[in-house]
Each structure stands twice: as structure tokens, then as C-alpha cells.
Amino acid sequence: MENKIEMRTRILTAMTNWEVEEYLKRNDIILVPVGVQEMHGAMPLDVEYLMAEANARIIAEQVDGLVLPNLVYFSAGSTVIGRGTVYMSMEDSIKYIKSICYSLINQGFRRIALLPAHGNSSIIIGAVVADVFDETKIPIMYLPVMEALTRNKVNRPTTNLNSPLTEGDILGCNTMVIGTYKICGRIDDIPNGEYINNKPGVLSRAAKGHQDAYVFEAIPGFEALSEITSFSYLPIALYFSDPDQHGSGLMPWTKEDVYREGEIGEKAFREMMSKVDWKRYFDGVREADKFFQEVVLPKYGDVLPKNKFYPNITNVKK
């Protein structure tokens, strides 16, 4: 199912302008991972961005797409109690991604996919997808990879949340995440347990054996409120009261253990992602785009919201 077209790189920032121009002669897909920089226990602060980038890299290989990296600084929500967390408002986050999308459309990318890896990202992306469509009449895809895997009945590898190391077919608690850093060429950014496991504010309540391991049980009133909606769409905005409410599991003890888990995690991650026909979704975006351009706009163009973005791109590729 993987695309056979070989390229020096699919990361837009690492390409030359000539390479981008050549790519756009044959295709128009770009994947944009949308993350966050926030406290996350023993993991690097951009872990909930890098997971999205790893997803984007693998999908780009399958669909002959490119990846726009480094969209890291967005609304973090409850983790702003940590001094490593970069704060940005929801409003500014939405404006920034919209500006990126306008540019990508103008550059010639007709099929844009925004990939979240953090709860707040889903809310931001939803607003961007709706606004950009109204303002350009070009559909942009919201691509929540983990939800897509679930809907495609892809089972994730079994994980032992109490162990930092893989044993047999049971992956260690952070093996898949370490694998995403290996996919992105950054495995040396993962700290090993000998250095980090005993540091304050690193381990989650579950890893430390707390009875109230579910983090929101420590927030008065939230147990009732959490029945209203899912985690990705919290019923109220909130701040954590302790770093261990967004901590992590134990890390592999030595650097050699980290490398070993990274190898296992990458293999498991790629195998899981290979079970979905991602190209099908991008083909769906093109079909929907043609329908809006050829059927809906001629009928209702006079009553639909007027384009705020200069409408110099109207033709849909056949």
C-alpha cells in the first residue's frame, strides 16, 4: 500500500524550492501536524507534537504527500502550571493555523490535512477547518489518526503500563512514544530512567501507585462534569494542581534500553499505521472539493459566505 515514488525528503522545510515546484506538478497533498509544548513528565516538552509529526511522516509516504513540521506552540490548557509549557490563547492559535492554511492554498496545495496529537488541538482544528472552508470554499481535512485507527478496527499493541521495557509481545509503557522519536530522527532527546525517573514531578500518579490515579479525580466537581463529554472536549477549562497529574510512566533505565525500545516502538508503530488505506481519505477530499466547486457553488454561490481569501485558485485537479 505504500507509495513507490522516492524522494530525497518529504519534509517541506528540508526541501529546496525546486523540489517543491516539481512535486506540485504531480500532486497537491500536505500534512500539517498540530501539537503543543507542555510539561509531560519524563518526556520532552514537545512529545504531543512529535507524535503527530510521526503520524504525518508515515502517512505522507503512503499517499505521496509532504509534511509541514514545527507547528508546536498552541493552546496547552491545563498544563500551564508547568514552567516548561508555552502558553498561547485559543484565539491566537486559530488565527496562526488559518494563516498557514491560506499560504499553503496559495502555494498550490489543494489537499491539506491537519493532524492533532493533543486534546486542545482538536478544538482548534475544528474551528480552522470550518472557517477556512467558509472563507475559501476549499475543504481541509481534520485527520485524528488514533480515531481513524479505531474506526478501521486496528488494534494497538498491548502495553504494560507498569513496565518501562518490552517483554515478549507486551510493549513497555512508553515504547510506542519512544518509537515516534526514532521515526522523526530525535531519539537522543529521550532521557533515560537512570537520569530522570527519580526526579520530582516526573512520574504520573498511576506510575507512583496513587489510589486516585485518574488525574481528574483530584479536581473537585470534575467527576460529575466528566460524564458530559469526552476528554478531548472538556466541559470546563481547568488547570492541574500538581505535575504528576500530567506525568508519565517509568522510562527505560539506560540509553541502550531507550534505543532498544525505540526500535521496537517504531516497528510496532509502522505496522499499525500500514493497516489503513490513508490514500482513500485524500481521494475523498478531492471528490468533495469537486462536488462543492461544480454543484454547490453554481447553485448557491450568491448566498454563501463571500470569500475573504483572494479566490485565485478555483480549478480542482482531475
N, C-alpha and C positions, 0 to 999 in steps of 0.2 A: 504493500500500500504506500510505501514511502516514494516520494518523487525522485526521479533519476537524474534530474538536472543538477550538475555540480557547479558550485560557486566557491570562490575564494572565502567569502564570508556572507552571512545573511544579516549581520548586524549593521544597521544603517549608518551608525556613527563611525564604523570601521571601514566603510566603503569609500571609494573615490566617487566624485560626481559622475565621471564617465560610466562607472559600473551601474549607478542608479539609473542613468539615462538609458543604458542598454536594457536593464531589467524592465523598465516601464514600456519598452517597445513590445514586450510579450505578455506582461501580467501587471496586476494593479492591487496586490494584496499586501497589507502591512498590519502586523500585530503589535499592540501597544500595551505592555504590562503596566498596571497602575498599582503602586504599592504604598508604603509608608515607612517612616523612620521612627521606631519606637522601642522602648525597653521591652526585652523579651528574654529574661532570664539569662541563661548561658549562651544564647545565640547572638550573633551580630545584630546590630540595630536594624539592619535592612532586610532581615530574614523574610518578612511578609511582603517585601517587594521581590526578592530574588526567587521565591517560589513561583511567582507569576512569570518572571523572565525565563525560568527553566521551562515552564509550560509553553511559552511563546516560541522558544528556540526549537523545541521538538515539533510543534505543530507546523512551524514555518518550513521545516524540512519536508513534511508530508504534502503541503499544499503549494509549494514553490512560492513562499511568501518571504517578506523581510520583517525584521524586528526593530522597533524604535525603543531603545533602552533608556534607563536613567530617570524615569518619571517616579521619583521616590518621595518627594516632600508634599504630603497631603494630610488631610484631617485625620488625626490619630484617635481622637476620642478619649476613652477612659485612662489611657496610659500616659497622659501628660504630667502625671505626678513624678515621672522619671526625668532626670535632667538630661538624659540622652535623647529624649523624644523631641522631635522638631514639630512645633505647632504651626498649623495653618488652618484657617477657617474653612467651613464647608463652601461658603460663597466664593472665596478666592480659589479654592481647589477646582470648583466647577468652571470658573472663568478661564483658568490656566489650561485645563484639558480641552475646553472648547476652542481656545486659540490654536492649540496644537492640531486639532482636527481640521479647522479651517485651512491651516497651512498645508496639511497632508492632502486635502482635496485639491487645493490649488496646484500642488506639485504633480498631481496626476494619479494619486492613489484613490481608487473608487471604492474598494472594499477594505474598510477599516474595522478591526476588531479590538475592543478594549477588554483586557483580562484583569480581573481583580484577584487579590490574594489576602485581603483584609476586609473585615466586616463593613467598615465605613465606606470602602471603595465601591461597594455595590450600590450604595445610596447615591454617591457622587456620579457614578457611571450612568445610572438610570436617568438622572436629570440631564446629563450631557447628551445621551442618545436621543431623548425626546426633543431637546432644544435644537440640536444640530439638524435633525430631520425637518423640523418646522422652518428653520432658517435657511436651509439649502435644498430641501426636498430629496436629499441623498440619505438612504438608510445606513446607519452604522450599527455594527453588531456588538451586543453585550455578550461576552463569552465566559461564563463562570465554569471553569474547567472541571472542578470537582463535582459540581452538579451534573454536568454533561456526562461524566463517567458513571455516576449513579443511574442516570436515566438510560444509559446504554448498558446497564446491568454489568458493569465492570467492577469486580471485587478488588478492593485494595488488599495488599499483603497483610497478613496477621502480624500485629505488633505487640511486643511485651512492654507495657508502659513502665514497668519497674526495673527494666534492664537496659543499660546503655549499649549492650553488644548483641549482635545477632547470634542466635543459637538454632542451628538446623534451618528450618523453614520459617522460624519466628524471628522477625526483624527486631532490632533494638529500638528503644523509644524514639530516637531521633535519626535513625538510619536513612529514611526517605528524605528528610530535610537536608542532611549532610550530602546526600546524593545530588540534590539540586545545586548545591555549591560546586560540586565537581563538574556538573554539566556546564555551569557558567564559568569554569576556569578559576574558581576562587576558594578552593577547599582549604588553602592555607589560612584563610580568615577564620576558620572554625577553631575555637580554643579547645584544648584537651582537658579532660577531667582532673588530671593531676594539678593543673593550674587553676581551674575555675570552680570545681564542684563544691568546695568548702567556703566560697565567698558569700557574704550576706546578700539576700535579695535575689539569689540566682535560682534556686530550686522552687518549683511550684508546690502548692500545698499538698497535692497528690503525691509528689515525689518525696515529700517530708512526712507523709503518713498522717496528715491532718484529717480529722473526722469531717470537717466541713470543706472537703476537697473541691467541691463545685464552687467556684470563686464567688458567684453571686449570692450564695447563702450567707455570706458575711455582710451583705448590704441590706440594711433594714428595708422592708417593703418590697424588695425585688422578687422574692419567691412568688408572691401573688402576681406581680406585674409581668413576670416572665411567661405566664400562661397565655398572654395576649397574642404574642407573635414570636417569630424565630429569632435566633441570636443575631443574625445579620441585620435585622431591623428592630433594634431595641425599642421598647415602649417609652423609655425616657433616656435622656442623655445622662451620663454619670461619670464619676471619677473613681478609680480604685482607691482603697485605703492602705494598701501595702503592696510592695513589689512582687511578693510571692503569689499574688492573685493573677499575675501575668508572667509567672516564672516558667521554667522548662524542666524537663526530666534530666536525669544524670547524663553527663557526657562521657564518651569513651575515654579511658584513663590516659593513654599515651597518644602521641602524634601518629604512631604507626597504627594504633587502633582506629583513629579518625580516618586515615587513608583507607583502611580495610573496609570500614563501614561505608565510606564514600563510594567505593567500587560496587559494593552490594546494593547500596541505595540507588545509584544511577541505573544499574541493570534492572532493578525492580521497577523503577520509575518509567524507564523507556518501554519495558514490556507492557506495563499497564496502559500507557498512552497509545501504544500501537494497536490496541483493540478497538479504537474508534475511528471511523471514517471522517476525519475532520474536513476533508475537501467538500463533502456533502453540504456542510453548513455554509461554506463560502459560495458554493454554487447556488444555494438558496438565497443568499443576499443578492446575487446578480439577478436571479429571476424576479425577486420582489422589486428591485430597482427598476427593471424594465417595465413591470406592471404599473408602478407609480407614474413613470415617465410617459408611457404610451396609452394608459387607460384613465388613470385618476386625474392627472393634471389637465389633459384636454377637456375633461368634463367639469371639473370643479376649480380650475386654476384661478377663477375670478373671485372665489370666496375663501380660498385657503390663505393662511398667513403669508404675507409678502416676504420674499427673500431679503434678508438683511446682509447675507454674504453675497458678494458680487457674482451673479449667475453666469460665469464664463465657461462653466463645464456643464453641458447638458446631455451630451451623447453617451449612451450606455454601450459598452463593448459587446459585440455579438458573441 
